[in-house]
Amino acid sequence: MSDEYQSPTYSSFWPLTVLAASFVVWFGYQDVQLFRQGSNLSSQYAKAIPTIQAADSWTERYRKLMEDLVQTGKESPFANTIANEAVQAGLQAGLIQVNQQAPANGAAPATPAPKTP
């Protein structure tokens, strides 16, 4: 009776070979895609450099204009009103960023007002 049933013998060579080959192909594919993504990002950044430089130029012009307005505002009360309105417009438009870090004199910053529900 035991002679009739023979346990089949399987080799694990082919399944492991297929598994190893699939790992090599998968990691190779991921490497190629990562390289393509990096090169695309580099080309997009290179194309955006003129726009970034133009934005920096506008920011620098706006800063110089605001400095001139503030200087003029110190000399004339009418110009001071214009300078304050320009500062408020710049804050609302997001052109002026307020530095929220601690002051340079080492004093602790003021605590924010409690939020009311």
Distance bins in CASP14 RR format, pairs under 12 A and 6 or more apart:
PFRMAT RR
TARGET T0000
AUTHOR 0000-0000-0000
RMODE 2
METHOD distances of the structure
MODEL  1
10 16 0 0 0 0 0 1 0 0 0 0 0
11 17 0 0 0 0 0 1 0 0 0 0 0
12 18 0 0 0 0 0 1 0 0 0 0 0
12 19 0 0 0 0 1 0 0 0 0 0 0
12 20 0 0 0 0 0 1 0 0 0 0 0
13 19 0 0 0 0 0 1 0 0 0 0 0
13 20 0 0 0 0 0 1 0 0 0 0 0
14 20 0 0 0 0 0 1 0 0 0 0 0
14 21 0 0 0 0 0 1 0 0 0 0 0
15 21 0 0 0 0 0 1 0 0 0 0 0
15 22 0 0 0 0 0 1 0 0 0 0 0
16 22 0 0 0 0 0 1 0 0 0 0 0
16 23 0 0 0 0 0 1 0 0 0 0 0
17 23 0 0 0 0 0 1 0 0 0 0 0
17 24 0 0 0 0 0 1 0 0 0 0 0
18 24 0 0 0 0 0 1 0 0 0 0 0
18 25 0 0 0 0 0 1 0 0 0 0 0
19 25 0 0 0 0 0 1 0 0 0 0 0
19 26 0 0 0 0 0 1 0 0 0 0 0
20 26 0 0 0 0 0 1 0 0 0 0 0
20 27 0 0 0 0 0 1 0 0 0 0 0
21 27 0 0 0 0 0 1 0 0 0 0 0
21 28 0 0 0 0 0 1 0 0 0 0 0
22 28 0 0 0 0 0 1 0 0 0 0 0
22 29 0 0 0 0 0 1 0 0 0 0 0
23 29 0 0 0 0 0 1 0 0 0 0 0
23 30 0 0 0 0 0 1 0 0 0 0 0
24 30 0 0 0 0 0 1 0 0 0 0 0
24 31 0 0 0 0 0 1 0 0 0 0 0
25 31 0 0 0 0 0 1 0 0 0 0 0
25 32 0 0 0 0 0 1 0 0 0 0 0
26 32 0 0 0 0 0 1 0 0 0 0 0
26 33 0 0 0 0 0 1 0 0 0 0 0
27 33 0 0 0 0 0 1 0 0 0 0 0
27 34 0 0 0 0 0 1 0 0 0 0 0
28 34 0 0 0 0 1 0 0 0 0 0 0
28 35 0 0 0 0 1 0 0 0 0 0 0
29 35 0 0 0 0 0 1 0 0 0 0 0
29 36 0 0 0 0 0 1 0 0 0 0 0
30 36 0 0 0 0 0 1 0 0 0 0 0
30 37 0 0 0 0 0 1 0 0 0 0 0
31 37 0 0 0 0 0 1 0 0 0 0 0
31 38 0 0 0 0 0 1 0 0 0 0 0
32 38 0 0 0 0 0 1 0 0 0 0 0
32 39 0 0 0 0 0 1 0 0 0 0 0
33 39 0 0 0 0 0 1 0 0 0 0 0
33 40 0 0 0 0 0 1 0 0 0 0 0
34 40 0 0 0 0 0 1 0 0 0 0 0
34 41 0 0 0 0 0 1 0 0 0 0 0
35 41 0 0 0 0 0 1 0 0 0 0 0
35 42 0 0 0 0 0 1 0 0 0 0 0
36 42 0 0 0 0 0 1 0 0 0 0 0
36 43 0 0 0 0 0 1 0 0 0 0 0
37 43 0 0 0 0 0 1 0 0 0 0 0
37 44 0 0 0 0 0 1 0 0 0 0 0
38 44 0 0 0 0 1 0 0 0 0 0 0
38 45 0 0 0 0 1 0 0 0 0 0 0
38 46 0 0 0 0 0 1 0 0 0 0 0
39 45 0 0 0 0 0 1 0 0 0 0 0
39 46 0 0 0 0 0 1 0 0 0 0 0
40 46 0 0 0 0 0 1 0 0 0 0 0
40 47 0 0 0 0 0 1 0 0 0 0 0
41 47 0 0 0 0 0 1 0 0 0 0 0
41 48 0 0 0 0 0 1 0 0 0 0 0
42 48 0 0 0 0 0 1 0 0 0 0 0
42 49 0 0 0 0 0 1 0 0 0 0 0
43 49 0 0 0 0 0 1 0 0 0 0 0
44 51 0 0 0 0 0 1 0 0 0 0 0
44 52 0 0 0 0 0 1 0 0 0 0 0
45 51 0 0 0 0 0 1 0 0 0 0 0
45 52 0 0 0 0 1 0 0 0 0 0 0
46 52 0 0 0 0 0 1 0 0 0 0 0
48 54 0 0 0 0 0 1 0 0 0 0 0
48 55 0 0 0 0 1 0 0 0 0 0 0
49 55 0 0 0 0 0 1 0 0 0 0 0
49 56 0 0 0 0 0 1 0 0 0 0 0
50 56 0 0 0 0 0 1 0 0 0 0 0
50 57 0 0 0 0 0 1 0 0 0 0 0
51 57 0 0 0 0 0 1 0 0 0 0 0
51 58 0 0 0 0 0 1 0 0 0 0 0
52 58 0 0 0 0 0 1 0 0 0 0 0
52 59 0 0 0 0 0 1 0 0 0 0 0
53 59 0 0 0 0 0 1 0 0 0 0 0
53 60 0 0 0 0 0 1 0 0 0 0 0
54 60 0 0 0 0 0 1 0 0 0 0 0
54 61 0 0 0 0 0 1 0 0 0 0 0
55 61 0 0 0 0 0 1 0 0 0 0 0
55 62 0 0 0 0 0 1 0 0 0 0 0
55 95 0 0 0 0 0 1 0 0 0 0 0
56 62 0 0 0 0 0 1 0 0 0 0 0
56 63 0 0 0 0 0 1 0 0 0 0 0
57 63 0 0 0 0 0 1 0 0 0 0 0
57 64 0 0 0 0 0 1 0 0 0 0 0
58 64 0 0 0 0 0 1 0 0 0 0 0
58 65 0 0 0 0 0 1 0 0 0 0 0
58 95 0 0 0 0 1 0 0 0 0 0 0
59 65 0 0 0 0 0 1 0 0 0 0 0
59 66 0 0 0 0 0 1 0 0 0 0 0
59 90 0 0 0 0 0 1 0 0 0 0 0
59 94 0 0 0 0 0 1 0 0 0 0 0
59 95 1 0 0 1 0 0 0 0 0 0 0
59 96 0 0 0 0 0 1 0 0 0 0 0
59 97 0 0 0 0 0 1 0 0 0 0 0
60 66 0 0 0 0 0 1 0 0 0 0 0
60 67 0 0 0 0 0 1 0 0 0 0 0
61 67 0 0 0 0 0 1 0 0 0 0 0
61 68 0 0 0 0 0 1 0 0 0 0 0
61 95 0 0 0 0 0 1 0 0 0 0 0
62 68 0 0 0 0 0 1 0 0 0 0 0
62 69 0 0 0 0 0 1 0 0 0 0 0
62 86 0 0 0 0 1 0 0 0 0 0 0
62 87 0 0 0 0 0 1 0 0 0 0 0
62 89 0 0 0 0 0 1 0 0 0 0 0
62 90 0 0 0 0 1 0 0 0 0 0 0
62 93 0 0 0 0 1 0 0 0 0 0 0
62 94 0 0 0 0 0 1 0 0 0 0 0
62 95 1 0 1 0 0 0 0 0 0 0 0
62 96 0 0 0 0 1 0 0 0 0 0 0
62 97 0 0 0 0 0 1 0 0 0 0 0
63 69 0 0 0 0 0 1 0 0 0 0 0
63 70 0 0 0 0 0 1 0 0 0 0 0
63 90 0 0 0 0 0 1 0 0 0 0 0
63 95 0 0 0 0 1 0 0 0 0 0 0
63 96 0 0 0 0 1 0 0 0 0 0 0
63 97 0 0 0 0 0 1 0 0 0 0 0
64 70 0 0 0 0 0 1 0 0 0 0 0
64 71 0 0 0 0 0 1 0 0 0 0 0
65 71 0 0 0 0 0 1 0 0 0 0 0
65 72 0 0 0 0 0 1 0 0 0 0 0
65 82 0 0 0 0 0 1 0 0 0 0 0
65 83 0 0 0 0 0 1 0 0 0 0 0
65 86 0 0 0 0 1 0 0 0 0 0 0
65 87 0 0 0 0 0 1 0 0 0 0 0
65 89 0 0 0 0 0 1 0 0 0 0 0
65 90 0 0 0 0 0 1 0 0 0 0 0
65 95 0 0 0 0 0 1 0 0 0 0 0
65 96 0 0 0 0 0 1 0 0 0 0 0
66 72 0 0 0 0 0 1 0 0 0 0 0
66 73 0 0 0 0 0 1 0 0 0 0 0
66 82 0 0 0 0 0 1 0 0 0 0 0
66 83 1 0 0 1 0 0 0 0 0 0 0
66 84 0 0 0 0 0 1 0 0 0 0 0
66 85 0 0 0 0 0 1 0 0 0 0 0
66 86 1 0 0 1 0 0 0 0 0 0 0
66 87 1 0 0 1 0 0 0 0 0 0 0
66 88 0 0 0 0 0 1 0 0 0 0 0
66 89 0 0 0 0 0 1 0 0 0 0 0
66 90 0 0 0 0 1 0 0 0 0 0 0
66 91 0 0 0 0 0 1 0 0 0 0 0
66 95 0 0 0 0 1 0 0 0 0 0 0
66 96 1 0 0 1 0 0 0 0 0 0 0
67 73 0 0 0 0 0 1 0 0 0 0 0
67 74 0 0 0 0 0 1 0 0 0 0 0
67 83 0 0 0 0 0 1 0 0 0 0 0
67 86 0 0 0 0 0 1 0 0 0 0 0
67 87 0 0 0 0 0 1 0 0 0 0 0
68 74 0 0 0 0 0 1 0 0 0 0 0
68 75 0 0 0 0 0 1 0 0 0 0 0
68 79 0 0 0 0 1 0 0 0 0 0 0
68 82 0 0 0 0 0 1 0 0 0 0 0
68 83 0 0 0 0 1 0 0 0 0 0 0
68 86 0 0 0 0 0 1 0 0 0 0 0
69 75 0 0 0 0 0 1 0 0 0 0 0
69 76 0 0 0 0 0 1 0 0 0 0 0
69 78 0 0 0 0 0 1 0 0 0 0 0
69 79 1 0 0 1 0 0 0 0 0 0 0
69 80 0 0 0 0 1 0 0 0 0 0 0
69 81 0 0 0 0 0 1 0 0 0 0 0
69 82 1 0 0 1 0 0 0 0 0 0 0
69 83 1 0 1 0 0 0 0 0 0 0 0
69 84 0 0 0 0 1 0 0 0 0 0 0
69 85 0 0 0 0 1 0 0 0 0 0 0
69 86 1 0 1 0 0 0 0 0 0 0 0
69 87 0 0 0 0 1 0 0 0 0 0 0
69 89 0 0 0 0 0 1 0 0 0 0 0
69 90 0 0 0 0 0 1 0 0 0 0 0
69 96 0 0 0 0 0 1 0 0 0 0 0
70 76 0 0 0 0 0 1 0 0 0 0 0
70 79 0 0 0 0 1 0 0 0 0 0 0
70 80 0 0 0 0 1 0 0 0 0 0 0
70 82 0 0 0 0 0 1 0 0 0 0 0
70 83 1 0 1 0 0 0 0 0 0 0 0
70 84 0 0 0 0 1 0 0 0 0 0 0
70 86 0 0 0 0 1 0 0 0 0 0 0
70 87 0 0 0 0 1 0 0 0 0 0 0
70 96 0 0 0 0 0 1 0 0 0 0 0
71 79 0 0 0 0 1 0 0 0 0 0 0
71 80 0 0 0 0 0 1 0 0 0 0 0
71 83 0 0 0 0 1 0 0 0 0 0 0
72 78 0 0 0 0 1 0 0 0 0 0 0
72 79 1 0 1 0 0 0 0 0 0 0 0
72 80 0 0 0 0 1 0 0 0 0 0 0
72 81 0 0 0 0 0 1 0 0 0 0 0
72 82 0 0 0 0 1 0 0 0 0 0 0
72 83 1 0 0 1 0 0 0 0 0 0 0
72 84 0 0 0 0 0 1 0 0 0 0 0
72 86 0 0 0 0 0 1 0 0 0 0 0
73 79 1 1 0 0 0 0 0 0 0 0 0
73 80 1 0 1 0 0 0 0 0 0 0 0
73 81 0 0 0 0 1 0 0 0 0 0 0
73 82 1 0 0 1 0 0 0 0 0 0 0
73 83 1 0 1 0 0 0 0 0 0 0 0
73 84 0 0 0 0 1 0 0 0 0 0 0
73 85 0 0 0 0 0 1 0 0 0 0 0
73 86 0 0 0 0 0 1 0 0 0 0 0
73 87 0 0 0 0 0 1 0 0 0 0 0
74 80 1 0 0 1 0 0 0 0 0 0 0
74 83 0 0 0 0 1 0 0 0 0 0 0
74 84 0 0 0 0 0 1 0 0 0 0 0
75 82 0 0 0 0 0 1 0 0 0 0 0
75 83 0 0 0 0 0 1 0 0 0 0 0
76 82 0 0 0 0 1 0 0 0 0 0 0
76 83 0 0 0 0 1 0 0 0 0 0 0
77 83 0 0 0 0 0 1 0 0 0 0 0
77 84 0 0 0 0 0 1 0 0 0 0 0
78 84 0 0 0 0 0 1 0 0 0 0 0
78 85 0 0 0 0 0 1 0 0 0 0 0
79 85 0 0 0 0 0 1 0 0 0 0 0
79 86 0 0 0 0 0 1 0 0 0 0 0
80 86 0 0 0 0 0 1 0 0 0 0 0
80 87 0 0 0 0 0 1 0 0 0 0 0
81 87 0 0 0 0 0 1 0 0 0 0 0
81 88 0 0 0 0 0 1 0 0 0 0 0
82 88 0 0 0 0 0 1 0 0 0 0 0
82 89 0 0 0 0 0 1 0 0 0 0 0
83 89 0 0 0 0 0 1 0 0 0 0 0
83 90 0 0 0 0 0 1 0 0 0 0 0
84 90 0 0 0 0 0 1 0 0 0 0 0
84 91 0 0 0 0 0 1 0 0 0 0 0
85 91 0 0 0 0 0 1 0 0 0 0 0
85 92 0 0 0 0 0 1 0 0 0 0 0
86 92 0 0 0 0 0 1 0 0 0 0 0
86 93 0 0 0 0 0 1 0 0 0 0 0
86 95 0 0 0 0 1 0 0 0 0 0 0
86 96 0 0 0 0 1 0 0 0 0 0 0
87 93 0 0 0 0 0 1 0 0 0 0 0
87 94 0 0 0 0 0 1 0 0 0 0 0
87 95 0 0 0 0 1 0 0 0 0 0 0
87 96 1 0 0 1 0 0 0 0 0 0 0
87 98 0 0 0 0 0 1 0 0 0 0 0
88 94 0 0 0 0 0 1 0 0 0 0 0
88 95 0 0 0 0 0 1 0 0 0 0 0
88 96 0 0 0 0 1 0 0 0 0 0 0
89 95 0 0 0 0 1 0 0 0 0 0 0
89 96 0 0 0 0 1 0 0 0 0 0 0
90 96 1 0 1 0 0 0 0 0 0 0 0
90 97 0 0 0 0 1 0 0 0 0 0 0
90 98 0 0 0 0 0 1 0 0 0 0 0
91 97 0 0 0 0 1 0 0 0 0 0 0
91 98 1 0 0 1 0 0 0 0 0 0 0
98 109 0 0 0 0 0 1 0 0 0 0 0
99 109 0 0 0 0 0 1 0 0 0 0 0
100 109 1 0 0 1 0 0 0 0 0 0 0
100 110 0 0 0 0 0 1 0 0 0 0 0
100 112 0 0 0 0 1 0 0 0 0 0 0
101 107 0 0 0 0 0 1 0 0 0 0 0
101 108 0 0 0 0 0 1 0 0 0 0 0
101 109 1 0 0 1 0 0 0 0 0 0 0
102 108 1 0 0 1 0 0 0 0 0 0 0
102 109 1 0 1 0 0 0 0 0 0 0 0
102 110 0 0 0 0 0 1 0 0 0 0 0
103 109 1 0 0 1 0 0 0 0 0 0 0
103 110 0 0 0 0 1 0 0 0 0 0 0
END
